[in-house]
Amino acid sequence: MTVERMVRIIAGFFIMLSLALAHFSGSADLTQLSWLWFTAFVGFNLFQSGITRFCPMDIMLKKAGVKQGCGL
């Protein structure tokens, strides 16, 4: 597993954890439409991209002509 994949997995985990803590502490109501759902979407995509190596943002950026990293 590469460093990039680990960063994605850890970042996704911590975003999802923070959302869960906010919800269960009563400081966020996830039953209402809010920006927290966007955070949950980003966190889930980070987590799944670390495991599956499928990232919609990577695809969009490659099609837009953004160069890939040097792979160090």
C-alpha positions as a Markdown table, in Angstrom:
| # | Residue | x | y | z |
|---|---|---|---|---|
| 1 | Met | 0.0 | 0.0 | 0.0 |
| 2 | Thr | 1.4 | 3.4 | -1.0 |
| 3 | Val | 1.5 | 6.5 | 1.1 |
| 4 | Glu | -1.1 | 8.2 | -1.2 |
| 5 | Arg | -3.5 | 5.4 | -0.6 |
| 6 | Met | -2.9 | 5.5 | 3.2 |
| 7 | Val | -3.5 | 9.2 | 3.3 |
| 8 | Arg | -6.8 | 8.8 | 1.5 |
| 9 | Ile | -8.0 | 6.0 | 3.8 |
| 10 | Ile | -7.0 | 7.9 | 7.0 |
| 11 | Ala | -8.5 | 11.2 | 5.7 |
| 12 | Gly | -11.7 | 9.5 | 4.9 |
| 13 | Phe | -11.8 | 7.7 | 8.2 |
| 14 | Phe | -11.3 | 10.9 | 10.2 |
| 15 | Ile | -13.9 | 12.8 | 8.3 |
| 16 | Met | -16.5 | 10.1 | 8.8 |
| 17 | Leu | -15.5 | 9.8 | 12.5 |
| 18 | Ser | -15.9 | 13.6 | 13.1 |
| 19 | Leu | -19.3 | 13.5 | 11.5 |
| 20 | Ala | -20.3 | 10.5 | 13.7 |
| 21 | Leu | -19.1 | 12.3 | 16.8 |
| 22 | Ala | -20.9 | 15.5 | 15.9 |
| 23 | His | -24.1 | 13.6 | 15.3 |
| 24 | Phe | -24.0 | 11.5 | 18.5 |
| 25 | Ser | -23.0 | 14.4 | 20.7 |
| 26 | Gly | -26.1 | 16.2 | 19.5 |
| 27 | Ser | -24.2 | 19.1 | 17.9 |
| 28 | Ala | -25.3 | 18.1 | 14.4 |
| 29 | Asp | -28.6 | 16.9 | 13.1 |
| 30 | Leu | -28.0 | 14.7 | 10.1 |
| 31 | Thr | -31.7 | 14.3 | 9.5 |
| 32 | Gln | -31.8 | 17.8 | 8.1 |
| 33 | Leu | -30.3 | 18.9 | 4.8 |
| 34 | Ser | -27.1 | 20.6 | 5.5 |
| 35 | Trp | -23.4 | 20.9 | 4.4 |
| 36 | Leu | -22.6 | 18.0 | 6.7 |
| 37 | Trp | -23.9 | 15.7 | 4.0 |
| 38 | Phe | -21.3 | 17.1 | 1.6 |
| 39 | Thr | -18.6 | 16.4 | 4.1 |
| 40 | Ala | -19.9 | 12.9 | 4.4 |
| 41 | Phe | -19.9 | 12.4 | 0.7 |
| 42 | Val | -16.3 | 13.7 | 0.4 |
| 43 | Gly | -15.2 | 11.5 | 3.3 |
| 44 | Phe | -16.8 | 8.4 | 1.9 |
| 45 | Asn | -15.2 | 9.0 | -1.5 |
| 46 | Leu | -11.8 | 9.4 | 0.1 |
| 47 | Phe | -12.2 | 6.2 | 2.0 |
| 48 | Gln | -13.4 | 4.1 | -0.9 |
| 49 | Ser | -10.7 | 5.6 | -3.3 |
| 50 | Gly | -8.0 | 4.4 | -0.9 |
| 51 | Ile | -9.4 | 0.9 | -0.9 |
| 52 | Thr | -10.5 | 0.6 | -4.6 |
| 53 | Arg | -8.1 | 3.0 | -6.2 |
| 54 | Phe | -11.1 | 4.5 | -8.1 |
| 55 | Cys | -11.4 | 8.2 | -7.7 |
| 56 | Pro | -13.9 | 10.3 | -9.8 |
| 57 | Met | -11.8 | 13.4 | -9.2 |
| 58 | Asp | -8.7 | 11.7 | -10.6 |
| 59 | Ile | -10.6 | 10.9 | -13.8 |
| 60 | Met | -12.0 | 14.4 | -14.1 |
| 61 | Leu | -8.5 | 16.0 | -13.6 |
| 62 | Lys | -6.9 | 13.6 | -16.1 |
| 63 | Lys | -9.5 | 14.5 | -18.7 |
| 64 | Ala | -8.9 | 18.2 | -17.9 |
| 65 | Gly | -5.2 | 17.7 | -18.8 |
| 66 | Val | -3.7 | 18.0 | -15.3 |
| 67 | Lys | -0.4 | 16.1 | -15.1 |
| 68 | Gln | 0.0 | 13.2 | -12.8 |
| 69 | Gly | 2.6 | 13.2 | -10.0 |
| 70 | Cys | 6.1 | 11.8 | -10.4 |
| 71 | Gly | 5.2 | 8.6 | -8.5 |
| 72 | Leu | 7.8 | 8.9 | -5.8 |
